[in-house]
Amino acid sequence: AKLTYAGKTIDLPVLSGSEGPKVLDITQVYNELGIFTFDPGFTSTASCASSITFIDGDEGVLLYRGYPIQELAKGCDFLEIAYLLLYGELPNLNEKTKFVDSITKHTLVHEQISNFYRGFRRDAHPMAIMVGVVGA
């Protein structure tokens, strides 16, 4: 696509997303033409390139790796969706078993961290506790 402003013309690359309409890459508009684009409410603006998520707010569409969020919410557990986001596809039974085992083995809390948490007052604010633990 071409854009002409003040007698100067630039080529804008046309990109294809995983879903939805084609988009114009306008990253060079300011550098080449010295102007900004205006899109109140970002109704016609893609803010990033993503192979994980597709959102169409007007149509009420939210996809993760091509799967509708409603389908995932009804039929999958948290770790299945985590696997999907990491690896691009839902796990089969064998893959899920290995993944769950791996995650479970790495979720143990070391006893020293457990003792550290006990040092906070019972009514301490959770954010203050988190800041203290992370900063330690």
Backbone as a ProteinNet text record, in pm:
[ID]
protein_1_A
[PRIMARY]
AKLTYAGKTIDLPVLSGSEGPKVLDITQVYNELGIFTFDPGFTSTASCASSITFIDGDEGVLLYRGYPIQELAKGCDFLEIAYLLLYGELPNLNEKTKFVDSITKHTLVHEQISNFYRGFRRDAHPMAIMVGVVGA
[TERTIARY]
84.9	0	89.1	40.4	115.4	41.2	117.6	61.7	133.3	55.1	111.8	69.2	168	141.2	240.5	189.9	272.4	367.1	317.6	395.3	494	503.8	596.6	517	561.2	491.8	582.6	525.2	599.3	519	590.1	525.4	503.7	383.3	351	332.9	411	395.5	256.1	198.4	70.5	100.7	58	86.1	-40.9	-23.6	-136.5	-120.3	-227	-225.8	-268.7	-270	-315.2	-465.7	-535.6	-680.4	-711.7	-830.7	-876.7	-824.1	-851.2	-814.3	-664.3	-619.4	-480.2	-457.2	-331.7	-297.7	-186.1	-184.5	-76.4	26.8	152.2	261.4	296	260.5	278.9	400.1	491.9	604.7	691.9	693.6	780.6	710.9	581.8	508	569.2	600.5	657.7	798.3	882.9	1021	1027.9	941.2	948	866.2	750.7	661.2	649.6	697.2	691	551.2	464	327.9	295.5	197.1	147.3	13.6	-27.8	-162.3	-251.6	-382.8	-478.4	-587.4	-603.2	-704.9	-761.1	-859.2	-916.1	-970.1	-929.7	-977.3	-913.3	-813.8	-746.1	-845.6	-946.9	-1048.5	-1000.6	-895.2	-843.2	-692.4	-641.5	-497.4	-460.4	-370.1	-311.9	-192.5	-188.2	-81.5	42.9	30.4	145.7	120.5	226.6	215	216.2	122.3	114.9	76.4	150.8	113.7	33.7	9.6	-60.8	-206	-230.1	-362.6	-417.8	-547.3	-619.4	-741.9	-762.3	-875	-949.8	-1081	-1170.3	-1282	-1263.9	-1360	-1498	-1506.1	-1636.8	-1718.6	-1651.8	-1720.2	-1722.2	-1653	-1646.8	-1563.9	-1455.4	-1371.4	-1240.3	-1207	-1077.5	-1028.6	-918.3	-860.7	-722.3	-693.8	-559	-512.2	-408	-352.9	-462	-561.3	-667	-788.8	-781.9	-894.5	-977.3	-1109.7	-1194.7	-1180	-1172.8	-1152.8	-1265	-1388.4	-1500.8	-1478.7	-1426	-1398.7	-1290.8	-1187.6	-1078.8	-1128.2	-1209.9	-1259.8	-1347.8	-1423.5	-1514.6	-1444.1	-1344.7	-1290.7	-1149.3	-1080.5	-939.2	-910.9	-809.9	-767.2	-651.3	-608.6	-506.1	-377.6	-330.1	-203.1	-213.4	-329	-346.6	-335.3	-394.2	-386.3	-244.4	-175.5	-35.6	48.3	23.8	94.7	64.6	-61.8	-102.5	-28.3	-22.4	44.4	194.3	254.9	398.9	436.3	358	398.1	312.6	204.4	126	16.4	2.6	-104.5	-143.6	-264.8	-307.9	-234.6	-203.9	-129.1	-217.8	-157	-226.7	-208.4	-263.5	-259.8	-116.8	-30.1	108.8	182.2	164.1	229.1	179	48.2	-7.4	50.3	58.9	112.9	256	339.9	479.6	486.7	404.6	405.4	361.1	253.3	203.6	307.3	370.8	475.7	591.2	633	744	709.8	591.1	548.6	537.2	477.6	458.9	592.8	692.5	824.5	891.6	856	920.4	837.1	729.1	646	666.2	757.5	784.3	849.7	809.4	864.9	973	1090.1	1201.5	1165.6	1210.2	1177	1222.8	1335.1	1382	1284.4	1226.7	1126.8	1002	963.8	846.8	867.2	986.4	1017	1015.4	1062.3	1063.7	921	827.3	686.6	630.7	672	622.1	668.2	770.6	820.1	731.5	636.6	545.7	426.8	375	254.2	138.8	50.7	-64.6	-152.3	-158	-244.4	-167.3	-43.9	35.3	-30.4	-14.1	-72.6	2.1	-71.2	-5.8	97.9	73.7	170.6	299.7	288.5	409.2	486.9	416.3	482.4	556	488	550.1	675.8	666.7	782.2	897.4	866.5	969.3	1034.9	955.5	1009.5	1091.9	1043.2	1115.7	1245.3	1239.7	1357.7	1462.1	1426.9	1521.9	1627.2
-117.7	0	123.5	229.4	354.1	461.9	547.1	660.3	785.8	883.3	1009.6	1121.1	1202.8	1317.5	1427.2	1543.8	1661.3	1633.2	1563	1537.4	1423.4	1360.5	1249.5	1119.5	1014.8	885.9	779.9	699.5	587.1	458.5	347	216.2	163.9	115.3	54.8	-95.2	-175.2	-320.8	-364.7	-459	-518.3	-654	-671.5	-793.6	-875	-1004.2	-1093.2	-1149.7	-1139.7	-1198	-1342.9	-1406.2	-1545	-1553.7	-1447.7	-1437.6	-1292.1	-1269.9	-1133.5	-1070.6	-940.4	-871.4	-845.1	-813.3	-773.1	-638.8	-607.6	-483.2	-411.1	-279.6	-198.1	-173.3	-194.8	-165.8	-18.1	61.1	206.9	255.9	165.5	204.7	312.6	323.2	422	555.8	567.7	690.3	813.7	806.1	922.8	954.4	852.4	875.5	929	878.3	916.3	1041.6	1055.8	1167.2	1272	1239.3	1335	1355	1255.3	1265.5	1140.6	1155.5	1043.7	998.6	880	833.5	861.7	868.6	896.9	790.8	719	614.4	614.1	701.9	709.8	574.7	534.5	408.2	285	302.2	189.7	93.8	146.6	62.2	-1.6	52.9	-1.9	-21.3	-46	-54.5	-186.9	-258.6	-377	-329.4	-364.8	-313.1	-400.6	-522.9	-611.9	-727.9	-799.2	-923.1	-1037.7	-1129.4	-1239.8	-1368.6	-1473.1	-1605.4	-1681.1	-1617	-1682.2	-1637.7	-1507.3	-1453.7	-1376.9	-1394.5	-1312.6	-1256.4	-1124.3	-1057.6	-977.2	-993.6	-908	-867.1	-751	-704	-679.1	-628.9	-602.1	-729.2	-838.6	-965.9	-1053.4	-1008.9	-1088.6	-1214.4	-1205.2	-1321.9	-1309.6	-1413.8	-1425.3	-1567	-1578	-1708.4	-1720.2	-1837.3	-1872.2	-1983.8	-1957	-2054.9	-2113.3	-2029.9	-2071.5	-2133.5	-2156.8	-2215.5	-2105	-2108.7	-2010.2	-2024.3	-1911.1	-1913.4	-1987.6	-1978.8	-2048.2	-2199.7	-2250.1	-2392.8	-2436.9	-2354.8	-2387.4	-2383.2	-2281	-2266.5	-2384.4	-2436.9	-2548.3	-2683.9	-2701.7	-2835.6	-2860.6	-2758.7	-2776.5	-2727.1	-2784.5	-2732.8	-2634.1	-2573.7	-2469.7	-2517.3	-2635.6	-2682.7	-2722	-2767	-2793.5	-2664.2	-2557.1	-2427.7	-2373.1	-2392.3	-2350.3	-2423.4	-2552	-2631.1	-2575.9	-2547.1	-2490	-2359.9	-2271.5	-2143	-2160	-2255.1	-2278.4	-2350.8	-2452.4	-2541.5	-2531.3	-2454.9	-2430.7	-2529.3	-2630.9	-2728.5	-2788	-2838.4	-2904.1	-3037.3	-3076.2	-3200.5	-3323.3	-3432.6	-3560.3	-3612.4	-3726.5	-3778	-3798.4	-3853.7	-3877.2	-3744.3	-3648.2	-3517.4	-3445.8	-3455.3	-3389.9	-3451.6	-3584.3	-3651.9	-3607.8	-3604.5	-3561.2	-3414.6	-3330.5	-3187.8	-3164.2	-3227.6	-3212.1	-3261.7	-3374.6	-3426.3	-3327.2	-3271.2	-3175.4	-3049.8	-2998.2	-2877.3	-2907.2	-3019.1	-3055.7	-3066.4	-3125	-3139.1	-3004.9	-2903.7	-2773.4	-2672.6	-2717.7	-2624.5	-2638	-2721.9	-2736.2	-2608.9	-2568.8	-2449.3	-2494	-2437.3	-2471	-2433.2	-2511.3	-2489.5	-2352.1	-2301.9	-2169.8	-2060.3	-2073.3	-1975.9	-1987	-2109.3	-2130.5	-2062.9	-2077.7	-2012.7	-1860.9	-1812.4	-1668	-1612.6	-1681.5	-1637.9	-1635.9	-1729.5	-1734.5	-1614.1	-1545	-1428.5	-1305.3	-1307.4	-1193.5	-1207.4	-1095.4	-1097.6	-1159	-1220.7	-1286.2	-1189	-1062.9	-963.7	-871.6	-909.1	-827.4	-826.8	-715.4	-703.3	-796.7	-870.3	-965.5	-901.5	-778.1	-712.3	-683.2	-643	-617.4	-746.9	-856.2	-986	-1023	-1007.1	-1042.7	-957.7	-828.4	-740.5	-784.6	-819.3	-863.6	-993.4	-1087.5	-1217.2	-1201.6	-1127.9	-1109.9	-1031.5	-933.9	-852	-919.7	-1030.4	-1094.2	-1174.2
0	0	0	-56.7	-62.1	16.2	83.6	156.1	107.5	66	17.9	111.8	152.1	238.1	202.9	183	151.7	34.7	-65.6	-185.6	-176	-60.7	-44.1	-28.7	-98.3	-95	-34.9	53.9	111	89.6	86.7	78.4	219.4	246.5	374.9	354.4	422.4	409.5	456.4	385.9	424.1	486.7	611.2	686.2	705.6	721.1	749.8	889.7	968.1	1100.9	1096	1210.8	1217.4	1196	1227	1210.4	1173.4	1124.2	1101.6	973.7	958.1	834.2	824.1	704.6	683.3	752.7	782.6	852.1	778.9	793.2	738.1	846.8	815.7	908.6	892.7	993.2	984.3	1063.6	1097.2	1181	1118.6	988.1	923.4	895.9	925.1	891.3	957	1085	1152.5	1101.4	1091.1	1046.3	903.5	816.7	675.1	642.4	708.2	674.2	784	903.8	1013.9	1069.4	1053.7	1106.9	1188	1277.4	1356.3	1300.3	1339.6	1306.8	1427.7	1405.2	1511.8	1507	1615.6	1624.8	1766.2	1791.9	1927.4	1972.6	2090.1	2146.1	2086.4	1999.7	1934.4	1869.3	1803.4	1740.7	1611.1	1551.3	1426.1	1433.1	1552.2	1571.3	1637.3	1574.8	1638.1	1719.2	1846.4	1932.5	1932.6	1884.5	1883.7	1788.4	1759.5	1683	1783.2	1771.4	1866.1	1795.4	1824	1773.6	1878.5	1993.1	2102.8	2112.3	2105.5	2132.4	2013.7	1988	1891.2	1961.5	1949.5	2013	1908.8	1905.2	1826.7	1920.7	1983.5	2082.9	2027.3	1903	1842.5	1826.6	1794.2	1772.9	1898.6	2003.2	2125.7	2110.5	2032.2	2005.4	2082.6	2156.8	2222.9	2199	2126.5	2094.4	2156.6	2210.3	2252.3	2161.2	2083.5	1988.7	1898.4	1864	1773.7	1840.5	1970.4	2043.7	2108.8	2093.4	2162.9	2314.6	2383.4	2528.5	2599.3	2546.4	2608.8	2607.1	2497.6	2485	2583.6	2597.2	2690.2	2834.6	2866.4	3003.5	3043.7	2950.5	2981.6	2982.5	2895	2876	2920.8	2969.4	3004.1	3144.8	3205.9	3335.8	3316.3	3425.9	3421	3354.2	3391.2	3337.5	3190.5	3145.2	3002.1	2922.1	2974	2904.8	2911	3023.6	3032.4	2927.6	2911.1	2809.7	2670.9	2644.8	2515.8	2487.4	2584.2	2564.2	2542.4	2611.5	2597.1	2468.7	2431.9	2322.9	2196.9	2200.9	2080.3	2050.9	2131.7	2111.6	2246.5	2254.4	2377.4	2391.8	2514.4	2533.9	2519.4	2472	2479.5	2622	2653.4	2790	2840.2	2756.7	2795.7	2820	2729.1	2744.2	2869.4	2894.5	3013.8	3140.8	3145.7	3263.5	3291.6	3189.1	3205.6	3249.5	3187.8	3219.4	3363.3	3404.5	3541.5	3641.7	3613.3	3702	3714	3600.9	3600.6	3680.2	3657.6	3730	3879.1	3912.8	4053.5	4125.8	4060.7	4122.7	4147	4069.1	4081.4	4160.1	4223.2	4299.3	4449.7	4489.8	4632.2	4685.9	4804.7	4868.4	4965.9	4950.7	5039	5182.5	5276.8	5418	5467	5416.9	5459.6	5415.9	5297.4	5251.8	5337.3	5368	5454.3	5589.7	5647.1	5774.6	5761.3	5648.6	5625.6	5631.1	5568.6	5569.9	5712.2	5793.9	5931.6	6013.8	5966.3	6037.6	6024.3	5933.5	5917.1	6011.5	6053.9	6137.5	6059.8	6132.9	6073.5	5995.3	6036.7	5971.5	5876.1	5840.6	5748.3	5610.3	5540.8	5406.4	5310.1	5225.8	5133.8	5042.2	4997.8	4909.8	4985.3	5109.3	5189.8	5211	5231.6	5248.8	5119.9	5006.3	4878.9	4855.4	4880.6	4861.2	4952.1	5074.1	5167.1	5122.8	5077.1	5033.7	4907.5	4810.5	4685.9	4707.5	4797	4822.3	4906.9	4969.1	5060.8	4991.1
[MASK]
++++++++++++++++++++++++++++++++++++++++++++++++++++++++++++++++++++++++++++++++++++++++++++++++++++++++++++++++++++++++++++++++++++++++

